[in-house]
Amino acid sequence: MSGALDRPHRAPLRRIGPTLGRDPLLTGLIALIAATALGLLALQPAPYLINMVGQLAAFAILAVSLDLVWGYLGILSLGHGLFFAIGGYVCAMHLLAHGYALTGVAPDLMQFMGWKSLPAYWTGLTSAPYALALALALAAGVAFLFGLASFRSRVNGVYFSIISQALVYVAMLLMFRNDTGLGGNNGMTGFALLFGWPMGAPGVVTGLAVTTLGVLAGVLVGARALVASPVGRRMLACRDDEARLRTLGYGTTRLKLGIWCLSAMIAALAGVLYVPQVGIINPRILSPDLSIEIAVWVAIGGMGRLGGAVIGAVAVNALKFWLSAAMPEAWPFILSGLVLVVVLGLPNGLLDLAALRWTPTWLRRGGPLA
Amino acid sequence: MSALVIDNLHVVFGAFRALDALSLAVDSGEVRAVIGPNGAGKTTLLDAITGITRPRSGRILLGDTYDLTACSEAEIARAGVRRKFQKPSVFPALTVRENLAIGCGPECPARTRPARLASTLSETGLEARADTLAGALAHGEKQWLEIGMVLASEPRLILLDEPVAGLSDAETASTADLIGALRRPDRAILVIEHDMAFVEAVADRVTVLHEGRTLFEGSMTGARADARVIEVFLGR
């Protein structure tokens, strides 16, 4: 990973700049996303396949949220699972509260906790818009506090990454406790209804997947508009030389804090969309491994190009879906192997392959350490 | 009227006194060179003025009254102070034009920006390179771009940290001409440089620093004749 950690400062030249305004890769991806959504609606493939596409799209949204802060602002978060989990947990609470309100069947969680009714902090979570707003606000709030403390005291680089990793780990330990009231290590599952419809119904499965694809396309369009704007150019300037940008009169703390909170909200949105599709949430979503994996998806796909994050998230997770069924014990080795190949041979991730510019670094510069 | 007043400034790193009771006044319209041996505190002085290093005591005033001592880097820049760093500091992932647009500063009105960009591009001779990524420029062009980024905001005080380091003789001469052209009655320029011929060509007065203190202040001719300056810096 250390090579990937260093990468914001390694040869970002040809990737950004003139291509910001018109990015054929991104346009193609958005067309592909639209085609996939239409294909799901028209062809109605097996539900497990639709569900898998929906989950991949949620991971892609998560990867884009990390690419915004890592690829464009140079802030490597190894704790983005925290914001993903905030979205996921709030969504799970909504699904349980909603199902309980309509069916009257007490969720396992209540029996397990010995509650007669849902506690006060669940109030209002039967409303989906409120739950969505709460998920986004919580993610933004946590990101704001953590970001403010870090950026104001100028905690940067690997130090920031390590603290973000510690934060997600602390959150995991917290959620493992049963008295946190969110299911402890069992988490929350047994979601019955979504907007009043039974969870497993084909229409619901397709609807979720298509919605997630739509959100992914929307996030990509919005993110591209952001990075192509004057704010986006300040982000790149801040990534490459923050001290210089400050001495030109720009307060970088506010810039970083704003994008950081936006990224956290996008990650939470991904979590909101992910949990109903996977049907369960537990503290393992907060494990540091997952948060590191998000960075791996982005690095493998190619950071600082938005489209790269989508390609990386989809490629790695599709491979994972297939291999963890076919030969689960090989997965960690394959993932590590992929990381090594990318770090040594493809400094811009899989996008290097797509552009057919592939010359291994050791041929180009006389050695991988040169 | 003074453009910059440094009053009894102390900057301390651990036990090392980088600047020791330094006082200095630069007039509006003046080009001042700060010279001195390595470790004399020249770059530390610029770091203190731009807010990168916090002084332990003393004051830094812009234009007699505006106190910069407690301001952040961004506030100091917005007050009209710009610095060209020793190492060319341009944003490699942005084009020349985008670099200059950022150089205009956050408070430049959108209406005046295109005109300012056009005039800065022509002043620095980078018109043909306007849409080139800054990272792809040659060393000399990067130096010029950075000078352009400094100029784009029309600063009151310009700090130049070794502007001709690594430049060819022809480029050094054209940089000297540029600095001459930057003179304005309402602007002061502070140059740190090792190249004595260059200093002589551009500076009205020189300040010689030694171990964080002012050793000499006056004309370059005076500095060459001063026994203490010869002792510690110019050599016999």
Interface residues (C-beta under 8 A of the other chain):
Chain A: P12 L13 R14 R15 I16 G17 P18 P230 R233 R234 L236 A237 R239 D240 D241 A243 R244 L245 R246 T247 L248 G249 Y250 G251 T252
Chain B: T50 G51 I52 S72 E73 A74 I76 A77 R78 R82 R83 F85 S89 F91 P92 A93 L94 T95 E98 A101 I102 G103 G105 P106 E107 D131 L133 G135 A136 M149 S153
